[in-house]
Amino acid sequence: KQGTGGHPISLQCNFFPLSCTRQWCLYQYRVDYAPEVDHRGARKGMLKDHEELIGKVFMFDGTMLFTTKKLEQKTVVFSKRRTDGSNVQLTISLTNELPPSSPFSIQIYNILFRWVLEKIGMKQVGRNFYNPSIYVNITQLNVCIHNINTHPQLMRKDSVLDILRQMYRECSQRGRDFKQEMERFLVGQIVLTRYNNKTYRIDGVEWDLNVGMKFERKSGPISYAEYFKEQYNITIRDTNQPLLLSRPKKSEIRKGGLEVVHLVPELCTVTGLTDELRADFNTMKTLATYTKQGPTKRKDALTSFIRRITGNAEVEKRFAEWGLRFEDRILELKGRVLDAEAIMFGEVGGWDIHIIYMRGITYLCLLSRDASWDQEFRRQRLLRCVDLHEWVLIYCSRDKRCAEDFVKKICQVSRNMGFRMAPPTPIEIQSDQMFQKTIKELMGRNPRIQLICCLLPSNRKDRYDAIKKVCCVDMPVPSQVVLSRTLSKPQRVMSIATKIAIQMNCKGGEAWAVKIPLKECMIIGIDTYHDSSQKGRSCGGFVASINTTYTRWYSNVTFQHSGVELIDGLKRCMKGALQKYSQVNGQLPARIVIYRDGVGDGQLDVVKDYEIPQLLDCLKIPQYQGYTYDFFVVSQSVREGTVSPTHYNVVYDTSTLKPDHMQRLTYKLCHLYYNWPGTIRVPAPCLYAHKIAFLVGQSIHNPVSTELSDKLYFL
C-alpha cells in the first residue's frame, strides 16, 4: 500500500545497495563439542581444521556454522585441543537451508559485516565500531569525539581515576560521603579499557581490593600491577586505587568469559555523556558543533566509509567468494511533501493569519511552514484556558526574590495568552527538605487548591521524586516543579515563563489543535520505561484521546514484573479509556487508532500475537488479520545536523483508512505535543505515554491517582 498525497520529492538515505552476483544456497549447521570447549576462538580453530570438509567460504559465530557446501544431516569429525593434545569430537548437524532472499540471511550479512569492520581497522565499543585513529579533540571540555561508523561517540580524555580524584575533592569541601557519591556516579556507566579496546558496564566498587592484590592464573598468582606490566607494558602509578567490578552477561560467560571482571580506574575511560554534561547547556552547544553533521557532510562521510570497505583487498576477496558487491552510490528514493498544517488557537487576538470554522467554533490559525510556531503563538490566545483561582507557590527563603520575579513574569505572559491566573499564595520554607511535608499540610487544610508550584534550589532527584509522589499519589493535585537557576538569566525568563504557563494551563486546559476530520475516533499512545526502583519491572504509559479535537487525554499506567519490554496490563487501561470517552462524548468511539512506541522490528510479531488480542478482547471484536504496510514520516525541521525519519508499521488494520489518511493523521498528531511549539519526531500520544512511563518509572514507582487521569499532570 502507498499514499499519493502531497507533491513528490527526490530523497537520499544512508543505505548502499548490496548486490548478490550469483544465486547460492546457504546451509546452516549447529556445531556441538564433546567435551565442551568454552573459548570461542578455540572452537573456531578446531572447526577450521576441517576446511576441506566444510569449504573455505563459511561463517561461524561460535555455535552456528553457515557455509555454501552441503554436508550430511549429521557429520562427526575430531580435532586436537591445542593446550593438551586431547581429542575433541565435533558434531555438525544440518538445521536449515537458506536462499539469499531468506530473511534469516541478514544474520549472515551481520556476521560478515562485523568481520569487514575489523579488517578495515575499526574497533568495537559496545555494539558499535569506531576508528581509533580518526577523532576530534575538544580541549576545553577534555573530551574527544570518535565516529561510530558515521555517528559520533564521545570519549572522555581523563581516566576514571582522574574523575574520582576530582569527586573526592568536591565531597571533602561539601561534607558529602565520597564512597556513596562515587558508587552513585559509577554504577551503570559504560567504560572503555584502552589497552584492549573493550567496553564494560560497571556494577560496583571493590573497596577492599587494589592493584597490589594477587589473583590466580595458570602460571601461578600475580598482582594486577604485575599483570598489566607483563601483558601490556603499562605501569600503574596509583597503587591504592580501588578496583571496579563488572559482571559480564551470561551469554559472554558461556562463550568462555570470566564470571567477574576487575578493572583498574586508572586504565578506564568513561564513554558517552554523563547527566552533568547533559545538563550543561554550554557543553551541549559546544558538542553540537562537532556532532551534528549536515546532509552533505553526512553523505560524504558515508561515501568515504563505503570506499574504505570496497578498497580493502581482503574484503574484496571475501566478497568475491560470497558473490557479493557493494554499490558505490547512495540509495535514492521518492518521497512526498505534505501540505503545512494550520495550527488552531483560541479567539482572534491581535492579527489575522488564517481563520477556520470547525463544529460551529471560529479559530485563529497559524500555518506551520517551518514546523515551528514558537514566535507567533506568543501573541495568540490558547485554545481553551482553565482559570487558575487557587494555587500555591512554595519556595526556600534564599529564593524569595526569584519567586517574586517569577510570579510577575508568569502572570504577565498568562494574560497575553488568555489564561486568567490569580496571584499564588506564597509559602516560604527554610529548607528543601520541607516541600513534601508542606504540601501535605496545605492540601489537608484546603483541598480546593488547583495547582501546587514548587521552586527548587537544586535538581536533586530525591527532592523532585518526593514532590511528585505526594502530588500524584498521596494528595492528588496537579503540580509544577521549577528550578530556580533556570530563572536566573534575565534574557530567558520571559521565554521560560511562557513555557511554564502553557504547561500549567494544559493540566486542565488545551494549548492548540490541528484540524483532524476523523469523527468518533479514539487515538491511543503506548510506551514503556524500565522502573529504576525494581530490577526487571517495566512501567507502561497509556494515553487516549477523549474529545473531538484530540486535545484532551485520558492517561493510565501499568506495571509488568518481567524482564521484557511489552505491556501486560492493557485491558484495564483500555477499559478505563473507553469509559472516560463514553462519559465525555455520550457514546463509544467508532474507530480506535493505536500508536505503539518502543518496539523493535523483532518484536512486531509479539505485538500482533500478544498485545492486540488483549485490546480486541476489551472490544469483543473477532480477531481478523487486516492488511499491513509500513511508511516513513519526517515530521521535524532541524536547523543543525541531519533529520531522521520515523518508521511506522501498520500491524493490524480493519479501519478502512487509506494509507494517505493514516500518514496524514500521523503527521497531524506530531503537532499536538504541548511541551514544544512545533512538530516532534513521533505522534504526541506516543511522547505523552513516554512522559508518564518515565515519570512513574523514575520518580513515583506507584500507580497514579485516577483523579489526575484526565489532566496532563506529567508535563
N, C-alpha and C positions, 0 to 999 in steps of 0.2 A: 504494500500500500504506500502511496505517495501523495503529498499535498501539492497544490498548484498555486496557492495564494501568494501575493507579493510579486516583486519583479526579480528576475534571475540575476545572479552574480557568480563570477568565477572565484573559486577558493583554492588555496593550497593548504595542505595539512602535514603534520610531522610523521608521514609514512613514506617508506620507499618500497616499491613492489619487489617481491621476491619470487622469481620465476623458477619453475622446475623444468629443465630441458628434456627430461626423459620420464617415462611412466614406470615407476618402480613400485614394488610392493614391499612394505616393511614388516618384518616379523618381530614380535615381542616375546621375550622369554623371561622366566624367573630363574635366577641362579641361587641355589642353596649350597652351603658349605658344611661339610662334616669332617672333623669337628668344626665348630663355629669359628669364623675369623671376624674379629671386631673392626679392625682397621680397614677403612675403605680403600686406601692406597694399596694395601696388601691384597685385598680381594681383586682389585683391578689388575694387579701384576700377575696373579695366578691365572686369571682369565686370558690375559694376553699371551700366555704360554701356548695357547691353543688357537693362534691366529689363523693357521691353515684350515682349521675346522670351521671357525665362525666367520672368517673373512676379514680383510683389512678394514673394510668400511663398517664400523659399528660404533654405537654409543652405549655407555654403561654408567649408571648412577649409583652403583653400589649394590643394588638388588635386581633392577630390571635391565635387561640387555635388549638393544634394538639393533638389528642388522638386516641387510638385504638378502642374506643367504638363508634358505630354509633347511632346518635340521629335522631329525626325527622328533616325534612327540615328546620323547624323553631321552636325553643323551647324558651318559655318565663318563667323566674324564677325571684324571688325577694330576695334581701338581704338588711340588715340594714346598714346604714352608721355608722361607729364606733364613729364619732365625735358628732353627734346629734341624732342618732337613727332613722333618717328618712328612708323611703323605697326607694330603687333604683331598677329599672327594668332592668334586663339583657336579651337581645335578642340574642340567639345563632343561627346563620344561617349557614347551611352547604354550603360550597363553592367548595370543591374539595375532591376527593378520590385519595390517593397516595400509590401505591405499593412501597416496599422497593427499587426497581430498578429505581423508578422515579427520574429524575434529580432534581426535586424540594425537594426531601428528604434530599438533602445536607443542606437545611435551617434548618431542624430539628436537624441534627447532629451538626450543628454550635451552635444552642441554647443549646443543651445538653452538648457540649464540654465546653462552657463558664461556665456552672454550675459545671462541673467537675473541671475546673481550680480553681474556687473559693473554692471548697471543699478541695483541696489539699494545700490550704493556699496561693495561688498566688493572687497578687493584680494587678489591671488594670492600665496601663499607656497609655493613648490614646486608640489605638485599640489593644494593646498588653498587655500581662500579665507578671509579674516578681515575683520572690520570694524575699521578703524584707529581709529575714534572711540570704540569701546567696549572698555575694558580695565580690569584690576585692577592697581593699583600696590602692590608689596610692597617697602617701603622698606628693611627690614632685610636683604633679600637682593639689593638693587639690580637687581631684575628686574620686569617687568610681564607679565601674562598676558592674551593676546587669545583670543577664541573663534574657533576654526576651524569655521565653521558653528555647531555647538553643542559642539564639542570644544575643550579648551583648548590653546593654543600658547604656550610660554614664550619671551619675548624679553628678552635682557639689555639694561639701560639703558646700560651702559658700552659704548664702542666697542671694536673690536678693538685699536686703538692703546692704549687705557687698560689692557686686559688685558696687552698686550705690555710696557708700561712696568712693570707690577707683576711680570711674569715676569722682566724684566731685573734688577730689584732683588733678587728671590729668588735668581736664578742667581749674582749677584755675591756675595751673602752666603754661598752654599753652594759656590762654586767650580765651578759647572757651566757647560757650553758653552751660551751663550744661543741661538745660531743653531740648534743641534741641538734644543734643548728647544722653541723656537718652532715649528720645522717639524713636530716630533712632535705638538704641540698643534693646529696649524692645518690640516695636510693632511687632507682628508676632511671638514672641518667645512662646514656649510651656513651662509652668511652672508646677511643681508638688507641691501640698499642702500636706505636710506630715501628718497633723492632720487627713485627711480623705482619703489620697492616691488617689486624683483626679487630673486630668490634665486640664489646661485651656489655651486657646490662648489669649495673651494679645492684646487688641485693643486700649488701650490708657492709659494715666495717669491723674488722677483726682487731680490736684494741689491744689484745694480748699478744699479737704477733707482729714481728718486724722482720726486716731483711736479713738480720743475723740468725734467725731461726732456720733449722735444717728440716728438709723433707727427704723422703726415701725415693730413690730411683734404682734401676737395675744394677748400676755400678757401685751403689752404696750411698750413704747420706751426704747431702750437700746443702749449703746455705743458699738462700735466694740471691744474695750478693755474689757469691762464688759462681752460681749457675749463670747469671747474666754476663759475668765477665768471661766465663769459659765459652758460652754459646754465641754471644753477640758482641763480645769485647766492649761491654758497657760497664763503666764504673759508677756504682750508685753512691751518691755523695752523702745523703742523709740516712744514717743507719737506724734512726729512732722512729721513722715514719711508720704508722700502722699499715697493715695490708688491707686491700679491698677484696670483698668476697663477691664472686659471680657464680651462679648456679646455672649451668647450661641446660637447654631444653632436653627432654627425654629423647627426642629424635637424634640430637647430637651425641648423647651418651651411647645410644645404640650403634652409632657409626664409629665408635671407638674413642670418643672424647672422655675427658675426665668428669667425674661427678661434681667436683668442686674446683674452681679455678681461683687462685690467689693472685692479685695484681698489685704492682708497686705504683703508688700515686705519682712518683717522680717520672715514671715512664708512660703515663696515661694522659691523653688529651680529651677534653670534653667535646663532643660533636654537637652540631645544631645550636639552637638558641635557648638560653635559659629564660625563665619567667622574668627575671630582672632586665635582661636585654630587650625582651619583647615589650616591656612596659616603658622603655625609654624611647620617647618619640624621636629625639635627635639621632640616636643609634639606628633606629629602623629607617629613618630617612637617608642616612649615610649608606646603609646596606642596600637600599633600594636602587641607588645609582649604579651599583655593580651587579645586582641580581636580576633586575627586571630588563630583559632583553626585548627590543622591539622586533617586529616581524622580520625585517630584513636581516638583522644580525642573527636572529634565531635560525633563519633559513640557511644562512652562510655557515653557521656552526654545525647544523645537521649535515649539510653537503660535505663539509670538511671531515666530519666524523665517518660518513659512509666511504669517502675516498681513502681514509686510513685503513678501513677494512678491506676494500677491494684491491688496494695496492700492496697488501701483505702477501708474500709468496706462499707461506704455509697455509694461510687461509684460502688463497686461490686454489691450491692443490686439493685441500679438503673439500671445498665446494664443488670442484670438478668431479671428485669421486662420488659425491652425492647427486650430481646433476643439478646443482643449484646456482643461481646467479642473482645478485642484487642489481636492480636498475639504478642508474646514477642520477635519475631525475626524481624530484619530489612528487608525490601523488597530487593530482589536480582533480577537482570535482565541482559540480554545480550546486549552488545554494540559492536561497531566496531571501530577499529583504522584506520583512513585513512592514506595513504602514505604522507610523508613530501613533501611540495611544494618547487619547485625551484624558488628562487627569482631572477628576471631578472634585471640586471643593464646595464650600457652603455658598451662601447667598453672595451676590455680586458685591465686591468690596473694593472700590477704587478704580479699577480699569478693566476693560473687557478684552479678552483674547478670543474666547470661544464660548458659546452658550449651548447647553444641551438640555433637552427635556426628557425626563425618564420617569415613568409612573406618576405623572402629574406634578413633578417637582422640577424647579429650574435650578441648574447648577452652573457655576462658573468653571471653565476648563482651561487648562494649560496643555499645550502639545509637548510631549516629552521627546523632542527631536534628538537630544543628546543623551537620552536615557537618564536624565537628572533634572530635577526642578528645585534644586536647593535654594537658589537666589530668588526665584519668582514667588515661591509659595509663602515667603515670609510676609508678603503684603496681602495674603488671602485669608479668609476665614476657614477654619477647619470644618469638615463635613458635618459632624454632629458633636456638639460640646455638652458636657455634663457640668453644671455649675458646682464649684467646689466651695461650700459654705464653711464646713468644719474640717480643718486639717491642722496638723501639728508639725512643727519643725524642732527636732531635738539636736542639740549641738553641745560640744565641750566648751568650757569657759574660754579657752585660748582662741577659739574660732568665732567668738561673738561678732566681731566686726565683719568677718567673712559672711556670716549668716545674715546680718542686716543688709549687706550689699546684695546678696543672693535674692532675698525677698523682694527688694526694689526691682531688680532686673527681671525676675520671673513674672512679677505682677505686670510689668510694663509690656513684655512680649506677649503675655497671655491675652491682654486686652486687644492687641492688634490682630490676634487670631480668632477673636470672638469667644474666647474661653474666659468666662467670668470666674475670677478667683478672689476670694476674700483673703485678707492678710492672715497668716497662720498664727496659731497660739505658740509662742516661743517657749521652749523648755530648755533651760541651761543646766547641764550636768557637769560634775567636777572631773569625771574620769570616763574613758571609753569603755570601761567595764560595766557601766551602769545603763547602757542602752536597753538591754533585754528586760531588766527589772522595771525601768521607767515605762516602757511600752505596756507591759502587763498592768501596771498601776493605772495608766491613763485609760486603757480600754476597759478596765474594771469599773472605773468611775464614770466613763462616758462612752457607751457602746455605739453612739451615733457618729463617732469620728469617721470621716470618709477616707482619709489617707494619712499615713504616717511617713514623714520625710526625715531621714537621718543624715546628718552631715558628719562624715567620719574623718578623723585627723590622719589616718593611715589606711593602707589597703591590707590590713591584717585579715587573713581568711577566717580565722575563728570568730572575729567580731561580726563580719558580714554574715557568716553562717548562722550565728545565734540570732541576729535580727530577722533573717529570712525565715528561720524555723518558727519563731514566735508569731510572726505576721502571717505565715502561710498555713500553720498547723494549730498552734495553741490558741491564739486570739486572732482569727482570720480577719485581715483588713488589707487593702491594697497598700503597698509600701514603695518608697523610692529611696535609694541609697546613693549619696553623692559624696565624692572625695573632695575635701576642702582644697587640696592642692590643684585640682582641675579648675578651680575658680580663681587661682592666684594670678593668672595672666589677663590683664585688663582688656587686651585686644581680642581675646577669645571668649570673654564672659557672655556677651550677648548671643553668640552662636551656641554656646553650651546651654545657656538658659532656655533658648528656643527648643533645642532637642529634648531637654528635660521636661519642658511644659507639654510638648507633644506626647511624651511617654506617660505623663501624669493624666492627661486627658484620655488617652487610649485605655486606661484602666477603668473603663466605663463608657467612653465615647468612641468616636471614629475620626480619623485624620483626613483621609481622601479615598477616592474609589476610581475604578475604571468601569466603563460600560461593558457588562457581560450579559448578553441576551439570553443565556440559558435560563429557563424557568423551572421552578420546582426541583432544583438540583442542590445536593449537598456535596461540598468538596472537603476531602479529608487529607490531612498530612500526618505521616507516621515516621518517627525516627527513634533511635536508641542511643544510649550512652552508658558506659560501664560505671557502676556505682563505686566511688572511691572508698566507701566505708566498709564494704564487704567484698572479699575476693570471690569472683565467679558470679556476682549478681549484676544483672543489667537493669537499667531503668528505661522504660519505653514512654516516649511522649506522644500524645494523641490529640489532635485538634480537628474540629469540624465546623464548617460554616453553618450559621443558624438564621441568616436573614437573606433577603432577595438581592442585596447589593454585594454580598460576600465580604462584608466588613466587620461582622461580629462573629466571634468564635467561641465555641464550647471547647474546653480542654479537660484532659484527664491524664492520669499517669498509671503505669502498671509496672510491677517488678517481676523479674524472672530469675529464679535461682538455678541457673545453669551456666555453663561456660560458653554458650552460643549467643549470637547477636540477635536472633529473631524473637519476636514477641510471642508470649503465650497467654496473654490476658485480653485479647482483642474483643471477645464477646461482651464483657462488662463495659468496655469503653464505647463500643458501637451502640449498645442498648441505651446507655446514658445520652449519647449524642442524638439518637432518634427521638427519645422522649423530650429532650430540650427543643429540637427542631419542631416537633408537633406542638409543643407549648407555645412557641413564638409564632408559628405560621398557621396553626389550626389544622394541619394535615401533615402527612409524612412526605418525604421527597419522592419524586418520580424517578430520579436518576441519582446515582452516587458515583463520584469520581475520586479515586484514592491515589495520592502520590506517596509512594513508599521510598524514603531515602535510606542511604547507608547499606545498600545491598550490592554485593559484588556479582559479577557475571556467573560465578559458580554457585550462587545462592538463589538464582531465579527459580529453579525447579522447586526449592524448598518453599518459596513464597507461594507458588502456584498450588503445591500439594498440601501445604500446611496452614498458611495464614488465610488464604482466600476461602477455604472451606469453613473456617471459624466465622468469617464475616458473612458468608452466604447462609450459614445456619441461623444467624440472627434475623435474616430477611426471609427465611424459609423459601429460598429460590433453588430449584433443582440445579445441580452442577452441570453447566453447559460450557463446553470449550469454544469460546468465540475466536474470531480472527486475531492474530497477534502481529505486531510490527514494531519497529523502533525508529527513532529520529533523534537528531541533534538540534539544540537551540543555543544560539549565542544571544543572551538577553542583556548582557552588560556592554558598557562602553568604557574602555580603560584609557587613561592618559599616559600610563607608563607600562612597559612590558608588552606581552602578547596575550590577548584574551583566549580563554579556554572554553570550548563548547561543553554543554552538559548533555549527557546521553540519557535518553528516556526509552525504556522498554515497556510496551503495552502488552502485559502478560495475560490479561483476561478482559474481554470486551464484548458486552451484549448491549451496549448503549445506543447503537446505530449512529454514533457520531462519526463523521468523516475525518480522515487524517488532518485536513485543513482546520476543522473545528477544534480538534484535540490540540493541535500545535498552537493555534491562536489563543485558546483558553490557557494553555501553559504559559505563553508569553504574557498574557494579561495579568496572571497571578503573580508574575515576577515584579509587578509594580506595587504590590499591596503590603510590603513589609514596612511597618511604621517606625522602625528604628533608623531608616535611611530614606531620604527624599530622592530616590532614584531607583533604577531597576537593580535586582540582585541576581545571583547566579542560578538559584533554584526558585520554584514557586514559594510564595510566602508561607503557606501552611507547612511546608517542609521545615523551613527555618524556625517557625514558631514551635513546631514539635521538638526540634533540636534544642531550642532555648529552654523548654520545660524539662526535657530529659537531662540537660546539662545542669540546670539549677537544682533539680531534685537529686541527681546523681553526685553532684559536687558538694552541695551545701545542706540540703534538707534531710535526705535519706528516709523520708516518710511520705505517705500519701498526703496530698494537699487537700485542705478543706473544700467541700463541694460549694461552699458559699462564694468561692472565688472562681468557679468553673466557667462563668460567662464573662470574665474580665481578663484582659491581657496583663495579669499581675506579674508576669515574668519578664516584661520589657524593662 
